[in-house]
Amino acid sequence: MSWQKFGIRPDLVERVKFKMKNPTIKDKIKQLLEGATKYDLQDRLKVRKYVKSAAKILNEPLTDVQEEQLVAFVLAQKIDPRNTLHLIKLWAMFR
């Protein structure tokens, strides 16, 4: 399912992709999500916390609507961070 169907703006995605090329920021995001399980990524409160923390690391101010769109997107993906196929699918979505 495409992130665009959730109303996530392309300019936000492009800015985040650009910022994630910075090794320091990438490492901070990795640390944030280290130990996250598929159950954590299906818990609305935990996902909201991850989204807020990632936005702070990326220095991307999010509106409440944008935050909710991102949370809904993550929940809909049913991501299992231990499943390589899930990670490949996500990577392909944001190429």
DOLUM-889713 format. One record per residue (C-alpha): residue number from 1; residue in three letters; x negated, y negated, z negated. Coordinates in steps of 0.5 Angstrom, whole numbers, plus 2048, in hexadecimal, padded with zeros to 3 digits. Each point is the difference from the previous one (the first is absolute). Last residue first. Layout:
BEGIN
@nr NUM&rest ALA&X X&Y Y&Z Z
...
//
This chain:
BEGIN
@nr 95&rest ARG&X 7E5&Y 7F7&Z 807
@nr 94&rest PHE&X 806&Y 800&Z 7FB
@nr 93&rest MET&X 804&Y 805&Z 801
@nr 92&rest ALA&X 7FB&Y 805&Z 802
@nr 91&rest TRP&X 7FD&Y 7FF&Z 7F9
@nr 90&rest LEU&X 806&Y 802&Z 7FD
@nr 89&rest LYS&X 801&Y 806&Z 804
@nr 88&rest ILE&X 7F9&Y 802&Z 7FE
@nr 87&rest LEU&X 801&Y 7FF&Z 7F9
@nr 86&rest HIS&X 806&Y 804&Z 800
@nr 85&rest LEU&X 7FD&Y 806&Z 804
@nr 84&rest THR&X 7FA&Y 800&Z 7FB
@nr 83&rest ASN&X 805&Y 801&Z 7FA
@nr 82&rest ARG&X 7FD&Y 7FE&Z 7F9
@nr 81&rest PRO&X 803&Y 7F9&Z 801
@nr 80&rest ASP&X 807&Y 803&Z 801
@nr 79&rest ILE&X 804&Y 7FB&Z 803
@nr 78&rest LYS&X 807&Y 800&Z 800
@nr 77&rest GLN&X 800&Y 7FB&Z 805
@nr 76&rest ALA&X 807&Y 7FD&Z 7FE
@nr 75&rest LEU&X 7FD&Y 7FE&Z 7F9
@nr 74&rest VAL&X 7FA&Y 7FC&Z 803
@nr 73&rest PHE&X 805&Y 7FC&Z 805
@nr 72&rest ALA&X 805&Y 7FF&Z 7FB
@nr 71&rest VAL&X 7FA&Y 7FD&Z 7FB
@nr 70&rest LEU&X 7FE&Y 7FC&Z 806
@nr 69&rest GLN&X 806&Y 7FD&Z 802
@nr 68&rest GLU&X 802&Y 7FE&Z 7F8
@nr 67&rest GLU&X 7F9&Y 7FD&Z 800
@nr 66&rest GLN&X 802&Y 7FC&Z 806
@nr 65&rest VAL&X 806&Y 7FE&Z 7FD
@nr 64&rest ASP&X 7FD&Y 7FE&Z 7FA
@nr 63&rest THR&X 7FC&Y 7FB&Z 803
@nr 62&rest LEU&X 7F8&Y 803&Z 801
@nr 61&rest PRO&X 7FA&Y 7FC&Z 7FF
@nr 60&rest GLU&X 7FA&Y 803&Z 803
@nr 59&rest ASN&X 7FA&Y 800&Z 7FD
@nr 58&rest LEU&X 7FE&Y 807&Z 802
@nr 57&rest ILE&X 7FF&Y 802&Z 7F8
@nr 56&rest LYS&X 806&Y 7FC&Z 7FE
@nr 55&rest ALA&X 804&Y 803&Z 806
@nr 54&rest ALA&X 7FD&Y 807&Z 7FE
@nr 53&rest SER&X 802&Y 7FF&Z 7F8
@nr 52&rest LYS&X 807&Y 7FE&Z 802
@nr 51&rest VAL&X 801&Y 806&Z 805
@nr 50&rest TYR&X 7FD&Y 805&Z 7FB
@nr 49&rest LYS&X 805&Y 7FD&Z 7FB
@nr 48&rest ARG&X 806&Y 801&Z 804
@nr 47&rest VAL&X 7FE&Y 807&Z 802
@nr 46&rest LYS&X 800&Y 801&Z 7F9
@nr 45&rest LEU&X 807&Y 7FD&Z 7FE
@nr 44&rest ARG&X 803&Y 804&Z 807
@nr 43&rest ASP&X 7FD&Y 807&Z 7FE
@nr 42&rest GLN&X 7FF&Y 804&Z 806
@nr 41&rest LEU&X 7F9&Y 7FE&Z 801
@nr 40&rest ASP&X 7FE&Y 802&Z 7F9
@nr 39&rest TYR&X 803&Y 807&Z 801
@nr 38&rest LYS&X 7FC&Y 801&Z 807
@nr 37&rest THR&X 7FA&Y 7FE&Z 7FB
@nr 36&rest ALA&X 7FC&Y 7FA&Z 7FF
@nr 35&rest GLY&X 7F9&Y 802&Z 7FD
@nr 34&rest GLU&X 7FC&Y 7FB&Z 803
@nr 33&rest LEU&X 805&Y 7FB&Z 803
@nr 32&rest LEU&X 7FD&Y 7FA&Z 7FD
@nr 31&rest GLN&X 7F9&Y 802&Z 801
@nr 30&rest LYS&X 801&Y 801&Z 807
@nr 29&rest ILE&X 803&Y 7F9&Z 800
@nr 28&rest LYS&X 7FA&Y 7FD&Z 7FD
@nr 27&rest ASP&X 7FB&Y 804&Z 805
@nr 26&rest LYS&X 804&Y 7FD&Z 806
@nr 25&rest ILE&X 7FF&Y 7F9&Z 7FD
@nr 24&rest THR&X 7F9&Y 801&Z 7FF
@nr 23&rest PRO&X 7FF&Y 804&Z 807
@nr 22&rest ASN&X 803&Y 7FA&Z 804
@nr 21&rest LYS&X 804&Y 803&Z 805
@nr 20&rest MET&X 806&Y 800&Z 7FC
@nr 19&rest LYS&X 801&Y 7F9&Z 801
@nr 18&rest PHE&X 801&Y 801&Z 807
@nr 17&rest LYS&X 805&Y 805&Z 7FF
@nr 16&rest VAL&X 804&Y 7FC&Z 7FB
@nr 15&rest ARG&X 800&Y 7FA&Z 805
@nr 14&rest GLU&X 802&Y 804&Z 805
@nr 13&rest VAL&X 806&Y 803&Z 7FC
@nr 12&rest LEU&X 802&Y 7F9&Z 7FD
@nr 11&rest ASP&X 800&Y 7FD&Z 808
@nr 10&rest PRO&X 805&Y 806&Z 802
@nr 9&rest ARG&X 805&Y 7FF&Z 7FB
@nr 8&rest ILE&X 803&Y 805&Z 7FC
@nr 7&rest GLY&X 807&Y 801&Z 801
@nr 6&rest PHE&X 801&Y 807&Z 7FE
@nr 5&rest LYS&X 801&Y 802&Z 807
@nr 4&rest GLN&X 7F9&Y 7FD&Z 802
@nr 3&rest TRP&X 7FD&Y 805&Z 7FB
@nr 2&rest SER&X 801&Y 805&Z 805
@nr 1&rest MET&X 803&Y 807&Z 7FE
//
